Amino acid sequence: MPVEILARYASNTYVARAKGHKGTASCTEGARAAAVALARKLGLDPALLQEQQSDLLSPNKVMMFSHPGVPT
């Protein structure tokens, strides 16, 4: 089942959450690093993360990543 990960910038760090999952992850390096950390927590292969097109109204606030949902 595909997994959507949203990473948003808040208080000098990026926080990633996955829809339908409880875990979160944060990282100061960037949105992708936070999404990778969350994928690892969920037991997913971070190499399969794909960045989706950002919202043109707020390109720096929320980044979306998708994963096919295949566990490692």
mmCIF file as Biopython writes it, N, C-alpha, C and O atoms, coordinates in Angstrom:
data_model
#
loop_
_atom_site.group_PDB
_atom_site.id
_atom_site.type_symbol
_atom_site.label_atom_id
_atom_site.label_alt_id
_atom_site.label_comp_id
_atom_site.label_asym_id
_atom_site.label_entity_id
_atom_site.label_seq_id
_atom_site.pdbx_PDB_ins_code
_atom_site.Cartn_x
_atom_site.Cartn_y
_atom_site.Cartn_z
_atom_site.occupancy
_atom_site.B_iso_or_equiv
_atom_site.auth_seq_id
_atom_site.auth_asym_id
_atom_site.pdbx_PDB_model_num
ATOM 1   N N  . MET A ? 1  ? 0.851  -1.184 0.000  1.0 0.0 1  A 1 
ATOM 2   C CA . MET A ? 1  ? 0.000  0.000  0.000  1.0 0.0 1  A 1 
ATOM 3   C C  . MET A ? 1  ? 0.890  1.238  0.000  1.0 0.0 1  A 1 
ATOM 4   O O  . MET A ? 1  ? 1.794  1.332  0.830  1.0 0.0 1  A 1 
ATOM 5   N N  . PRO A ? 2  ? 0.667  2.182  -0.895 1.0 0.0 2  A 1 
ATOM 6   C CA . PRO A ? 2  ? 1.492  3.392  -0.966 1.0 0.0 2  A 1 
ATOM 7   C C  . PRO A ? 2  ? 1.404  4.232  0.314  1.0 0.0 2  A 1 
ATOM 8   O O  . PRO A ? 2  ? 0.370  4.269  0.981  1.0 0.0 2  A 1 
ATOM 9   N N  . VAL A ? 3  ? 2.500  4.894  0.633  1.0 0.0 3  A 1 
ATOM 10  C CA . VAL A ? 3  ? 2.582  5.735  1.825  1.0 0.0 3  A 1 
ATOM 11  C C  . VAL A ? 3  ? 2.912  7.157  1.386  1.0 0.0 3  A 1 
ATOM 12  O O  . VAL A ? 3  ? 3.840  7.372  0.606  1.0 0.0 3  A 1 
ATOM 13  N N  . GLU A ? 4  ? 2.146  8.134  1.890  1.0 0.0 4  A 1 
ATOM 14  C CA . GLU A ? 4  ? 2.417  9.546  1.622  1.0 0.0 4  A 1 
ATOM 15  C C  . GLU A ? 4  ? 3.071  10.155 2.852  1.0 0.0 4  A 1 
ATOM 16  O O  . GLU A ? 4  ? 2.552  10.047 3.963  1.0 0.0 4  A 1 
ATOM 17  N N  . ILE A ? 5  ? 4.212  10.794 2.644  1.0 0.0 5  A 1 
ATOM 18  C CA . ILE A ? 5  ? 4.925  11.460 3.739  1.0 0.0 5  A 1 
ATOM 19  C C  . ILE A ? 5  ? 4.941  12.948 3.456  1.0 0.0 5  A 1 
ATOM 20  O O  . ILE A ? 5  ? 5.346  13.378 2.376  1.0 0.0 5  A 1 
ATOM 21  N N  . LEU A ? 6  ? 4.501  13.735 4.425  1.0 0.0 6  A 1 
ATOM 22  C CA . LEU A ? 6  ? 4.517  15.186 4.322  1.0 0.0 6  A 1 
ATOM 23  C C  . LEU A ? 6  ? 5.577  15.723 5.269  1.0 0.0 6  A 1 
ATOM 24  O O  . LEU A ? 6  ? 5.604  15.359 6.445  1.0 0.0 6  A 1 
ATOM 25  N N  . ALA A ? 7  ? 6.443  16.579 4.769  1.0 0.0 7  A 1 
ATOM 26  C CA . ALA A ? 7  ? 7.472  17.202 5.599  1.0 0.0 7  A 1 
ATOM 27  C C  . ALA A ? 7  ? 7.238  18.708 5.578  1.0 0.0 7  A 1 
ATOM 28  O O  . ALA A ? 7  ? 7.164  19.320 4.513  1.0 0.0 7  A 1 
ATOM 29  N N  . ARG A ? 8  ? 7.123  19.291 6.747  1.0 0.0 8  A 1 
ATOM 30  C CA . ARG A ? 8  ? 6.904  20.740 6.824  1.0 0.0 8  A 1 
ATOM 31  C C  . ARG A ? 8  ? 7.994  21.381 7.660  1.0 0.0 8  A 1 
ATOM 32  O O  . ARG A ? 8  ? 8.593  20.744 8.528  1.0 0.0 8  A 1 
ATOM 33  N N  . TYR A ? 9  ? 8.241  22.652 7.384  1.0 0.0 9  A 1 
ATOM 34  C CA . TYR A ? 9  ? 9.268  23.399 8.095  1.0 0.0 9  A 1 
ATOM 35  C C  . TYR A ? 9  ? 8.617  24.124 9.268  1.0 0.0 9  A 1 
ATOM 36  O O  . TYR A ? 9  ? 7.655  24.871 9.088  1.0 0.0 9  A 1 
ATOM 37  N N  . ALA A ? 10 ? 9.146  23.901 10.467 1.0 0.0 10 A 1 
ATOM 38  C CA . ALA A ? 10 ? 8.615  24.546 11.666 1.0 0.0 10 A 1 
ATOM 39  C C  . ALA A ? 10 ? 9.721  24.690 12.698 1.0 0.0 10 A 1 
ATOM 40  O O  . ALA A ? 10 ? 10.396 23.716 13.032 1.0 0.0 10 A 1 
ATOM 41  N N  . SER A ? 11 ? 9.903  25.871 13.190 1.0 0.0 11 A 1 
ATOM 42  C CA . SER A ? 11 ? 10.861 26.151 14.270 1.0 0.0 11 A 1 
ATOM 43  C C  . SER A ? 11 ? 12.268 25.642 13.959 1.0 0.0 11 A 1 
ATOM 44  O O  . SER A ? 11 ? 12.867 24.928 14.763 1.0 0.0 11 A 1 
ATOM 45  N N  . ASN A ? 12 ? 12.785 26.007 12.806 1.0 0.0 12 A 1 
ATOM 46  C CA . ASN A ? 12 ? 14.152 25.676 12.383 1.0 0.0 12 A 1 
ATOM 47  C C  . ASN A ? 12 ? 14.413 24.195 12.178 1.0 0.0 12 A 1 
ATOM 48  O O  . ASN A ? 12 ? 15.564 23.762 12.228 1.0 0.0 12 A 1 
ATOM 49  N N  . THR A ? 13 ? 13.379 23.416 11.949 1.0 0.0 13 A 1 
ATOM 50  C CA . THR A ? 13 ? 13.546 21.993 11.661 1.0 0.0 13 A 1 
ATOM 51  C C  . THR A ? 13 ? 12.434 21.517 10.739 1.0 0.0 13 A 1 
ATOM 52  O O  . THR A ? 13 ? 11.369 22.130 10.672 1.0 0.0 13 A 1 
ATOM 53  N N  . TYR A ? 14 ? 12.681 20.438 10.037 1.0 0.0 14 A 1 
ATOM 54  C CA . TYR A ? 14 ? 11.665 19.826 9.190  1.0 0.0 14 A 1 
ATOM 55  C C  . TYR A ? 14 ? 11.060 18.647 9.946  1.0 0.0 14 A 1 
ATOM 56  O O  . TYR A ? 14 ? 11.788 17.819 10.492 1.0 0.0 14 A 1 
ATOM 57  N N  . VAL A ? 15 ? 9.740  18.571 9.979  1.0 0.0 15 A 1 
ATOM 58  C CA . VAL A ? 15 ? 9.028  17.507 10.673 1.0 0.0 15 A 1 
ATOM 59  C C  . VAL A ? 15 ? 8.252  16.702 9.632  1.0 0.0 15 A 1 
ATOM 60  O O  . VAL A ? 15 ? 7.482  17.267 8.856  1.0 0.0 15 A 1 
ATOM 61  N N  . ALA A ? 16 ? 8.453  15.392 9.615  1.0 0.0 16 A 1 
ATOM 62  C CA . ALA A ? 16 ? 7.788  14.515 8.649  1.0 0.0 16 A 1 
ATOM 63  C C  . ALA A ? 16 ? 6.747  13.651 9.349  1.0 0.0 16 A 1 
ATOM 64  O O  . ALA A ? 16 ? 6.980  13.130 10.440 1.0 0.0 16 A 1 
ATOM 65  N N  . ARG A ? 17 ? 5.600  13.511 8.704  1.0 0.0 17 A 1 
ATOM 66  C CA . ARG A ? 17 ? 4.507  12.658 9.190  1.0 0.0 17 A 1 
ATOM 67  C C  . ARG A ? 17 ? 3.974  11.863 8.004  1.0 0.0 17 A 1 
ATOM 68  O O  . ARG A ? 17 ? 4.005  12.333 6.866  1.0 0.0 17 A 1 
ATOM 69  N N  . ALA A ? 18 ? 3.495  10.680 8.272  1.0 0.0 18 A 1 
ATOM 70  C CA . ALA A ? 18 ? 2.904  9.846  7.229  1.0 0.0 18 A 1 
ATOM 71  C C  . ALA A ? 18 ? 1.410  9.709  7.496  1.0 0.0 18 A 1 
ATOM 72  O O  . ALA A ? 18 ? 0.988  9.434  8.620  1.0 0.0 18 A 1 
ATOM 73  N N  . LYS A ? 19 ? 0.630  9.902  6.463  1.0 0.0 19 A 1 
ATOM 74  C CA . LYS A ? 19 ? -0.822 9.765  6.597  1.0 0.0 19 A 1 
ATOM 75  C C  . LYS A ? 19 ? -1.170 8.329  6.965  1.0 0.0 19 A 1 
ATOM 76  O O  . LYS A ? 19 ? -0.734 7.384  6.308  1.0 0.0 19 A 1 
ATOM 77  N N  . GLY A ? 20 ? -1.965 8.177  8.027  1.0 0.0 20 A 1 
ATOM 78  C CA . GLY A ? 20 ? -2.392 6.849  8.454  1.0 0.0 20 A 1 
ATOM 79  C C  . GLY A ? 20 ? -1.397 6.112  9.329  1.0 0.0 20 A 1 
ATOM 80  O O  . GLY A ? 20 ? -1.629 4.955  9.677  1.0 0.0 20 A 1 
ATOM 81  N N  . HIS A ? 21 ? -0.295 6.751  9.694  1.0 0.0 21 A 1 
ATOM 82  C CA . HIS A ? 21 ? 0.726  6.142  10.548 1.0 0.0 21 A 1 
ATOM 83  C C  . HIS A ? 21 ? 0.977  7.060  11.733 1.0 0.0 21 A 1 
ATOM 84  O O  . HIS A ? 21 ? 0.778  8.271  11.636 1.0 0.0 21 A 1 
ATOM 85  N N  . LYS A ? 22 ? 1.416  6.488  12.856 1.0 0.0 22 A 1 
ATOM 86  C CA . LYS A ? 22 ? 1.596  7.287  14.070 1.0 0.0 22 A 1 
ATOM 87  C C  . LYS A ? 22 ? 2.931  8.006  14.165 1.0 0.0 22 A 1 
ATOM 88  O O  . LYS A ? 22 ? 2.977  9.092  14.744 1.0 0.0 22 A 1 
ATOM 89  N N  . GLY A ? 23 ? 4.005  7.471  13.637 1.0 0.0 23 A 1 
ATOM 90  C CA . GLY A ? 23 ? 5.338  8.025  13.858 1.0 0.0 23 A 1 
ATOM 91  C C  . GLY A ? 23 ? 5.580  9.373  13.208 1.0 0.0 23 A 1 
ATOM 92  O O  . GLY A ? 23 ? 4.921  9.743  12.236 1.0 0.0 23 A 1 
ATOM 93  N N  . THR A ? 24 ? 6.539  10.097 13.763 1.0 0.0 24 A 1 
ATOM 94  C CA . THR A ? 24 ? 7.035  11.328 13.172 1.0 0.0 24 A 1 
ATOM 95  C C  . THR A ? 24 ? 8.562  11.287 13.220 1.0 0.0 24 A 1 
ATOM 96  O O  . THR A ? 24 ? 9.151  10.506 13.967 1.0 0.0 24 A 1 
ATOM 97  N N  . ALA A ? 25 ? 9.186  12.131 12.420 1.0 0.0 25 A 1 
ATOM 98  C CA . ALA A ? 25 ? 10.640 12.266 12.450 1.0 0.0 25 A 1 
ATOM 99  C C  . ALA A ? 25 ? 10.968 13.711 12.134 1.0 0.0 25 A 1 
ATOM 100 O O  . ALA A ? 25 ? 10.235 14.380 11.406 1.0 0.0 25 A 1 
ATOM 101 N N  . SER A ? 26 ? 12.071 14.187 12.683 1.0 0.0 26 A 1 
ATOM 102 C CA . SER A ? 26 ? 12.482 15.564 12.407 1.0 0.0 26 A 1 
ATOM 103 C C  . SER A ? 26 ? 13.959 15.607 12.068 1.0 0.0 26 A 1 
ATOM 104 O O  . SER A ? 26 ? 14.733 14.735 12.462 1.0 0.0 26 A 1 
ATOM 105 N N  . CYS A ? 27 ? 14.335 16.645 11.326 1.0 0.0 27 A 1 
ATOM 106 C CA . CYS A ? 27 ? 15.722 16.810 10.915 1.0 0.0 27 A 1 
ATOM 107 C C  . CYS A ? 27 ? 15.946 18.272 10.532 1.0 0.0 27 A 1 
ATOM 108 O O  . CYS A ? 27 ? 15.082 18.899 9.918  1.0 0.0 27 A 1 
ATOM 109 N N  . THR A ? 28 ? 17.094 18.801 10.894 1.0 0.0 28 A 1 
ATOM 110 C CA . THR A ? 28 ? 17.406 20.184 10.531 1.0 0.0 28 A 1 
ATOM 111 C C  . THR A ? 28 ? 18.062 20.286 9.156  1.0 0.0 28 A 1 
ATOM 112 O O  . THR A ? 28 ? 18.182 21.384 8.613  1.0 0.0 28 A 1 
ATOM 113 N N  . GLU A ? 29 ? 18.490 19.154 8.585  1.0 0.0 29 A 1 
ATOM 114 C CA . GLU A ? 29 ? 19.164 19.161 7.284  1.0 0.0 29 A 1 
ATOM 115 C C  . GLU A ? 29 ? 18.247 19.521 6.133  1.0 0.0 29 A 1 
ATOM 116 O O  . GLU A ? 29 ? 18.650 20.245 5.223  1.0 0.0 29 A 1 
ATOM 117 N N  . GLY A ? 30 ? 17.026 19.028 6.156  1.0 0.0 30 A 1 
ATOM 118 C CA . GLY A ? 30 ? 16.108 19.306 5.069  1.0 0.0 30 A 1 
ATOM 119 C C  . GLY A ? 30 ? 14.903 18.388 5.105  1.0 0.0 30 A 1 
ATOM 120 O O  . GLY A ? 30 ? 14.836 17.456 5.906  1.0 0.0 30 A 1 
ATOM 121 N N  . ALA A ? 31 ? 13.945 18.665 4.218  1.0 0.0 31 A 1 
ATOM 122 C CA . ALA A ? 31 ? 12.708 17.899 4.166  1.0 0.0 31 A 1 
ATOM 123 C C  . ALA A ? 31 ? 12.975 16.450 3.768  1.0 0.0 31 A 1 
ATOM 124 O O  . ALA A ? 31 ? 12.390 15.532 4.343  1.0 0.0 31 A 1 
ATOM 125 N N  . ARG A ? 32 ? 13.852 16.239 2.789  1.0 0.0 32 A 1 
ATOM 126 C CA . ARG A ? 32 ? 14.135 14.868 2.341  1.0 0.0 32 A 1 
ATOM 127 C C  . ARG A ? 32 ? 14.764 14.049 3.460  1.0 0.0 32 A 1 
ATOM 128 O O  . ARG A ? 32 ? 14.423 12.879 3.631  1.0 0.0 32 A 1 
ATOM 129 N N  . ALA A ? 33 ? 15.678 14.645 4.225  1.0 0.0 33 A 1 
ATOM 130 C CA . ALA A ? 33 ? 16.316 13.927 5.329  1.0 0.0 33 A 1 
ATOM 131 C C  . ALA A ? 33 ? 15.286 13.536 6.386  1.0 0.0 33 A 1 
ATOM 132 O O  . ALA A ? 33 ? 15.375 12.448 6.956  1.0 0.0 33 A 1 
ATOM 133 N N  . ALA A ? 34 ? 14.317 14.397 6.655  1.0 0.0 34 A 1 
ATOM 134 C CA . ALA A ? 34 ? 13.265 14.063 7.608  1.0 0.0 34 A 1 
ATOM 135 C C  . ALA A ? 34 ? 12.388 12.934 7.065  1.0 0.0 34 A 1 
ATOM 136 O O  . ALA A ? 34 ? 12.004 12.034 7.813  1.0 0.0 34 A 1 
ATOM 137 N N  . ALA A ? 35 ? 12.071 12.976 5.773  1.0 0.0 35 A 1 
ATOM 138 C CA . ALA A ? 35 ? 11.268 11.919 5.160  1.0 0.0 35 A 1 
ATOM 139 C C  . ALA A ? 35 ? 12.014 10.585 5.170  1.0 0.0 35 A 1 
ATOM 140 O O  . ALA A ? 35 ? 11.409 9.536  5.394  1.0 0.0 35 A 1 
ATOM 141 N N  . VAL A ? 36 ? 13.312 10.622 4.930  1.0 0.0 36 A 1 
ATOM 142 C CA . VAL A ? 36 ? 14.131 9.406  4.963  1.0 0.0 36 A 1 
ATOM 143 C C  . VAL A ? 36 ? 14.132 8.810  6.372  1.0 0.0 36 A 1 
ATOM 144 O O  . VAL A ? 36 ? 14.000 7.598  6.539  1.0 0.0 36 A 1 
ATOM 145 N N  . ALA A ? 37 ? 14.282 9.664  7.374  1.0 0.0 37 A 1 
ATOM 146 C CA . ALA A ? 37 ? 14.277 9.196  8.762  1.0 0.0 37 A 1 
ATOM 147 C C  . ALA A ? 37 ? 12.939 8.547  9.115  1.0 0.0 37 A 1 
ATOM 148 O O  . ALA A ? 37 ? 12.908 7.524  9.800  1.0 0.0 37 A 1 
ATOM 149 N N  . LEU A ? 38 ? 11.845 9.129  8.656  1.0 0.0 38 A 1 
ATOM 150 C CA . LEU A ? 38 ? 10.532 8.552  8.933  1.0 0.0 38 A 1 
ATOM 151 C C  . LEU A ? 38 ? 10.351 7.228  8.190  1.0 0.0 38 A 1 
ATOM 152 O O  . LEU A ? 38 ? 9.805  6.274  8.745  1.0 0.0 38 A 1 
ATOM 153 N N  . ALA A ? 39 ? 10.802 7.167  6.947  1.0 0.0 39 A 1 
ATOM 154 C CA . ALA A ? 39 ? 10.703 5.915  6.189  1.0 0.0 39 A 1 
ATOM 155 C C  . ALA A ? 39 ? 11.429 4.789  6.928  1.0 0.0 39 A 1 
ATOM 156 O O  . ALA A ? 39 ? 10.919 3.672  7.015  1.0 0.0 39 A 1 
ATOM 157 N N  . ARG A ? 40 ? 12.612 5.081  7.457  1.0 0.0 40 A 1 
ATOM 158 C CA . ARG A ? 40 ? 13.357 4.073  8.225  1.0 0.0 40 A 1 
ATOM 159 C C  . ARG A ? 40 ? 12.580 3.641  9.461  1.0 0.0 40 A 1 
ATOM 160 O O  . ARG A ? 40 ? 12.530 2.453  9.779  1.0 0.0 40 A 1 
ATOM 161 N N  . LYS A ? 41 ? 11.973 4.600  10.162 1.0 0.0 41 A 1 
ATOM 162 C CA . LYS A ? 41 ? 11.189 4.276  11.353 1.0 0.0 41 A 1 
ATOM 163 C C  . LYS A ? 41 ? 10.013 3.362  11.020 1.0 0.0 41 A 1 
ATOM 164 O O  . LYS A ? 41 ? 9.636  2.502  11.815 1.0 0.0 41 A 1 
ATOM 165 N N  . LEU A ? 42 ? 9.440  3.560  9.829  1.0 0.0 42 A 1 
ATOM 166 C CA . LEU A ? 42 ? 8.287  2.762  9.411  1.0 0.0 42 A 1 
ATOM 167 C C  . LEU A ? 42 ? 8.690  1.436  8.778  1.0 0.0 42 A 1 
ATOM 168 O O  . LEU A ? 42 ? 7.831  0.647  8.384  1.0 0.0 42 A 1 
ATOM 169 N N  . GLY A ? 43 ? 9.998  1.190  8.678  1.0 0.0 43 A 1 
ATOM 170 C CA . GLY A ? 43 ? 10.481 -0.052 8.093  1.0 0.0 43 A 1 
ATOM 171 C C  . GLY A ? 43 ? 10.431 -0.070 6.580  1.0 0.0 43 A 1 
ATOM 172 O O  . GLY A ? 43 ? 10.336 -1.135 5.969  1.0 0.0 43 A 1 
ATOM 173 N N  . LEU A ? 44 ? 10.496 1.121  5.966  1.0 0.0 44 A 1 
ATOM 174 C CA . LEU A ? 44 ? 10.443 1.245  4.514  1.0 0.0 44 A 1 
ATOM 175 C C  . LEU A ? 44 ? 11.829 1.560  3.967  1.0 0.0 44 A 1 
ATOM 176 O O  . LEU A ? 44 ? 12.653 2.152  4.664  1.0 0.0 44 A 1 
ATOM 177 N N  . ASP A ? 45 ? 12.086 1.173  2.737  1.0 0.0 45 A 1 
ATOM 178 C CA . ASP A ? 45 ? 13.368 1.445  2.086  1.0 0.0 45 A 1 
ATOM 179 C C  . ASP A ? 45 ? 13.401 2.909  1.649  1.0 0.0 45 A 1 
ATOM 180 O O  . ASP A ? 45 ? 12.644 3.289  0.755  1.0 0.0 45 A 1 
ATOM 181 N N  . PRO A ? 46 ? 14.258 3.744  2.252  1.0 0.0 46 A 1 
ATOM 182 C CA . PRO A ? 46 ? 14.297 5.162  1.906  1.0 0.0 46 A 1 
ATOM 183 C C  . PRO A ? 46 ? 14.722 5.428  0.464  1.0 0.0 46 A 1 
ATOM 184 O O  . PRO A ? 46 ? 14.443 6.505  -0.063 1.0 0.0 46 A 1 
ATOM 185 N N  . ALA A ? 47 ? 15.382 4.486  -0.181 1.0 0.0 47 A 1 
ATOM 186 C CA . ALA A ? 47 ? 15.809 4.679  -1.571 1.0 0.0 47 A 1 
ATOM 187 C C  . ALA A ? 47 ? 14.612 4.744  -2.522 1.0 0.0 47 A 1 
ATOM 188 O O  . ALA A ? 47 ? 14.738 5.233  -3.644 1.0 0.0 47 A 1 
ATOM 189 N N  . LEU A ? 48 ? 13.456 4.254  -2.080 1.0 0.0 48 A 1 
ATOM 190 C CA . LEU A ? 48 ? 12.271 4.250  -2.933 1.0 0.0 48 A 1 
ATOM 191 C C  . LEU A ? 48 ? 11.406 5.503  -2.782 1.0 0.0 48 A 1 
ATOM 192 O O  . LEU A ? 48 ? 10.365 5.618  -3.430 1.0 0.0 48 A 1 
ATOM 193 N N  . LEU A ? 49 ? 11.831 6.443  -1.930 1.0 0.0 49 A 1 
ATOM 194 C CA . LEU A ? 49 ? 11.074 7.687  -1.764 1.0 0.0 49 A 1 
ATOM 195 C C  . LEU A ? 49 ? 11.139 8.521  -3.037 1.0 0.0 49 A 1 
ATOM 196 O O  . LEU A ? 49 ? 12.197 8.658  -3.652 1.0 0.0 49 A 1 
ATOM 197 N N  . GLN A ? 50 ? 9.999  9.071  -3.422 1.0 0.0 50 A 1 
ATOM 198 C CA . GLN A ? 50 ? 9.950  9.949  -4.583 1.0 0.0 50 A 1 
ATOM 199 C C  . GLN A ? 50 ? 9.321  11.269 -4.168 1.0 0.0 50 A 1 
ATOM 200 O O  . GLN A ? 50 ? 8.233  11.298 -3.593 1.0 0.0 50 A 1 
ATOM 201 N N  . GLU A ? 51 ? 10.017 12.361 -4.466 1.0 0.0 51 A 1 
ATOM 202 C CA . GLU A ? 51 ? 9.491  13.684 -4.143 1.0 0.0 51 A 1 
ATOM 203 C C  . GLU A ? 51 ? 8.396  14.041 -5.136 1.0 0.0 51 A 1 
ATOM 204 O O  . GLU A ? 51 ? 8.559  13.865 -6.344 1.0 0.0 51 A 1 
ATOM 205 N N  . GLN A ? 52 ? 7.289  14.541 -4.623 1.0 0.0 52 A 1 
ATOM 206 C CA . GLN A ? 52 ? 6.161  14.944 -5.462 1.0 0.0 52 A 1 
ATOM 207 C C  . GLN A ? 52 ? 6.214  16.451 -5.683 1.0 0.0 52 A 1 
ATOM 208 O O  . GLN A ? 52 ? 6.901  17.175 -4.962 1.0 0.0 52 A 1 
ATOM 209 N N  . GLN A ? 53 ? 5.489  16.903 -6.679 1.0 0.0 53 A 1 
ATOM 210 C CA . GLN A ? 53 ? 5.466  18.332 -6.986 1.0 0.0 53 A 1 
ATOM 211 C C  . GLN A ? 53 ? 4.922  19.107 -5.796 1.0 0.0 53 A 1 
ATOM 212 O O  . GLN A ? 53 ? 3.928  18.713 -5.186 1.0 0.0 53 A 1 
ATOM 213 N N  . SER A ? 54 ? 5.587  20.217 -5.470 1.0 0.0 54 A 1 
ATOM 214 C CA . SER A ? 54 ? 5.177  21.036 -4.335 1.0 0.0 54 A 1 
ATOM 215 C C  . SER A ? 54 ? 3.994  21.921 -4.706 1.0 0.0 54 A 1 
ATOM 216 O O  . SER A ? 54 ? 3.745  22.204 -5.877 1.0 0.0 54 A 1 
ATOM 217 N N  . ASP A ? 55 ? 3.282  22.342 -3.684 1.0 0.0 55 A 1 
ATOM 218 C CA . ASP A ? 55 ? 2.200  23.299 -3.856 1.0 0.0 55 A 1 
ATOM 219 C C  . ASP A ? 55 ? 2.811  24.625 -4.293 1.0 0.0 55 A 1 
ATOM 220 O O  . ASP A ? 55 ? 3.699  25.149 -3.621 1.0 0.0 55 A 1 
ATOM 221 N N  . LEU A ? 56 ? 2.352  25.159 -5.390 1.0 0.0 56 A 1 
ATOM 222 C CA . LEU A ? 56 ? 2.929  26.399 -5.919 1.0 0.0 56 A 1 
ATOM 223 C C  . LEU A ? 56 ? 2.655  27.604 -5.027 1.0 0.0 56 A 1 
ATOM 224 O O  . LEU A ? 56 ? 3.361  28.609 -5.115 1.0 0.0 56 A 1 
ATOM 225 N N  . LEU A ? 57 ? 1.639  27.517 -4.169 1.0 0.0 57 A 1 
ATOM 226 C CA . LEU A ? 57 ? 1.324  28.637 -3.284 1.0 0.0 57 A 1 
ATOM 227 C C  . LEU A ? 57 ? 2.264  28.705 -2.082 1.0 0.0 57 A 1 
ATOM 228 O O  . LEU A ? 57 ? 2.513  29.791 -1.559 1.0 0.0 57 A 1 
ATOM 229 N N  . SER A ? 58 ? 2.783  27.575 -1.643 1.0 0.0 58 A 1 
ATOM 230 C CA . SER A ? 58 ? 3.689  27.560 -0.497 1.0 0.0 58 A 1 
ATOM 231 C C  . SER A ? 58 ? 4.808  26.550 -0.742 1.0 0.0 58 A 1 
ATOM 232 O O  . SER A ? 58 ? 4.869  25.532 -0.053 1.0 0.0 58 A 1 
ATOM 233 N N  . PRO A ? 59 ? 5.694  26.805 -1.706 1.0 0.0 59 A 1 
ATOM 234 C CA . PRO A ? 59 ? 6.703  25.813 -2.073 1.0 0.0 59 A 1 
ATOM 235 C C  . PRO A ? 59 ? 7.718  25.492 -0.983 1.0 0.0 59 A 1 
ATOM 236 O O  . PRO A ? 59 ? 8.298  24.406 -0.993 1.0 0.0 59 A 1 
ATOM 237 N N  . ASN A ? 60 ? 7.946  26.402 -0.047 1.0 0.0 60 A 1 
ATOM 238 C CA . ASN A ? 60 ? 8.967  26.171 0.979  1.0 0.0 60 A 1 
ATOM 239 C C  . ASN A ? 60 ? 8.397  25.640 2.290  1.0 0.0 60 A 1 
ATOM 240 O O  . ASN A ? 60 ? 9.163  25.318 3.199  1.0 0.0 60 A 1 
ATOM 241 N N  . LYS A ? 61 ? 7.093  25.540 2.410  1.0 0.0 61 A 1 
ATOM 242 C CA . LYS A ? 61 ? 6.512  25.159 3.688  1.0 0.0 61 A 1 
ATOM 243 C C  . LYS A ? 61 ? 6.219  23.673 3.807  1.0 0.0 61 A 1 
ATOM 244 O O  . LYS A ? 61 ? 6.434  23.100 4.875  1.0 0.0 61 A 1 
ATOM 245 N N  . VAL A ? 62 ? 5.736  23.026 2.751  1.0 0.0 62 A 1 
ATOM 246 C CA . VAL A ? 62 ? 5.380  21.609 2.820  1.0 0.0 62 A 1 
ATOM 247 C C  . VAL A ? 62 ? 5.923  20.888 1.595  1.0 0.0 62 A 1 
ATOM 248 O O  . VAL A ? 62 ? 5.730  21.326 0.461  1.0 0.0 62 A 1 
ATOM 249 N N  . MET A ? 63 ? 6.604  19.774 1.843  1.0 0.0 63 A 1 
ATOM 250 C CA . MET A ? 63 ? 7.100  18.923 0.764  1.0 0.0 63 A 1 
ATOM 251 C C  . MET A ? 63 ? 6.396  17.577 0.906  1.0 0.0 63 A 1 
ATOM 252 O O  . MET A ? 63 ? 6.190  17.093 2.019  1.0 0.0 63 A 1 
ATOM 253 N N  . MET A ? 64 ? 6.029  16.979 -0.221 1.0 0.0 64 A 1 
ATOM 254 C CA . MET A ? 64 ? 5.357  15.686 -0.181 1.0 0.0 64 A 1 
ATOM 255 C C  . MET A ? 64 ? 6.217  14.637 -0.862 1.0 0.0 64 A 1 
ATOM 256 O O  . MET A ? 64 ? 6.790  14.876 -1.925 1.0 0.0 64 A 1 
ATOM 257 N N  . PHE A ? 65 ? 6.300  13.472 -0.235 1.0 0.0 65 A 1 
ATOM 258 C CA . PHE A ? 65 ? 7.052  12.343 -0.758 1.0 0.0 65 A 1 
ATOM 259 C C  . PHE A ? 65 ? 6.113  11.146 -0.812 1.0 0.0 65 A 1 
ATOM 260 O O  . PHE A ? 65 ? 5.211  11.023 0.016  1.0 0.0 65 A 1 
ATOM 261 N N  . SER A ? 66 ? 6.321  10.271 -1.776 1.0 0.0 66 A 1 
ATOM 262 C CA . SER A ? 66 ? 5.526  9.045  -1.845 1.0 0.0 66 A 1 
ATOM 263 C C  . SER A ? 66 ? 6.460  7.845  -1.813 1.0 0.0 66 A 1 
ATOM 264 O O  . SER A ? 66 ? 7.619  7.927  -2.219 1.0 0.0 66 A 1 
ATOM 265 N N  . HIS A ? 67 ? 5.936  6.744  -1.329 1.0 0.0 67 A 1 
ATOM 266 C CA . HIS A ? 67 ? 6.682  5.491  -1.232 1.0 0.0 67 A 1 
ATOM 267 C C  . HIS A ? 67 ? 5.719  4.381  -1.610 1.0 0.0 67 A 1 
ATOM 268 O O  . HIS A ? 67 ? 4.559  4.415  -1.201 1.0 0.0 67 A 1 
ATOM 269 N N  . PRO A ? 68 ? 6.171  3.388  -2.385 1.0 0.0 68 A 1 
ATOM 270 C CA . PRO A ? 68 ? 5.254  2.313  -2.780 1.0 0.0 68 A 1 
ATOM 271 C C  . PRO A ? 68 ? 4.755  1.466  -1.613 1.0 0.0 68 A 1 
ATOM 272 O O  . PRO A ? 68 ? 3.809  0.694  -1.775 1.0 0.0 68 A 1 
ATOM 273 N N  . GLY A ? 69 ? 5.370  1.596  -0.452 1.0 0.0 69 A 1 
ATOM 274 C CA . GLY A ? 69 ? 4.893  0.892  0.733  1.0 0.0 69 A 1 
ATOM 275 C C  . GLY A ? 69 ? 5.434  -0.504 0.906  1.0 0.0 69 A 1 
ATOM 276 O O  . GLY A ? 69 ? 4.929  -1.262 1.735  1.0 0.0 69 A 1 
ATOM 277 N N  . VAL A ? 70 ? 6.450  -0.865 0.143  1.0 0.0 70 A 1 
ATOM 278 C CA . VAL A ? 70 ? 7.049  -2.181 0.249  1.0 0.0 70 A 1 
ATOM 279 C C  . VAL A ? 70 ? 8.029  -2.178 1.421  1.0 0.0 70 A 1 
ATOM 280 O O  . VAL A ? 70 ? 9.014  -1.441 1.378  1.0 0.0 70 A 1 
ATOM 281 N N  . PRO A ? 71 ? 7.794  -2.977 2.467  1.0 0.0 71 A 1 
ATOM 282 C CA . PRO A ? 71 ? 8.721  -2.981 3.608  1.0 0.0 71 A 1 
ATOM 283 C C  . PRO A ? 71 ? 10.079 -3.580 3.231  1.0 0.0 71 A 1 
ATOM 284 O O  . PRO A ? 71 ? 10.184 -4.389 2.309  1.0 0.0 71 A 1 
ATOM 285 N N  . THR A ? 72 ? 11.110 -3.165 3.963  1.0 0.0 72 A 1 
ATOM 286 C CA . THR A ? 72 ? 12.461 -3.684 3.721  1.0 0.0 72 A 1 
ATOM 287 C C  . THR A ? 72 ? 12.653 -5.020 4.383  1.0 0.0 72 A 1 
ATOM 288 O O  . THR A ? 72 ? 13.730 -5.608 4.286  1.0 0.0 72 A 1 
#
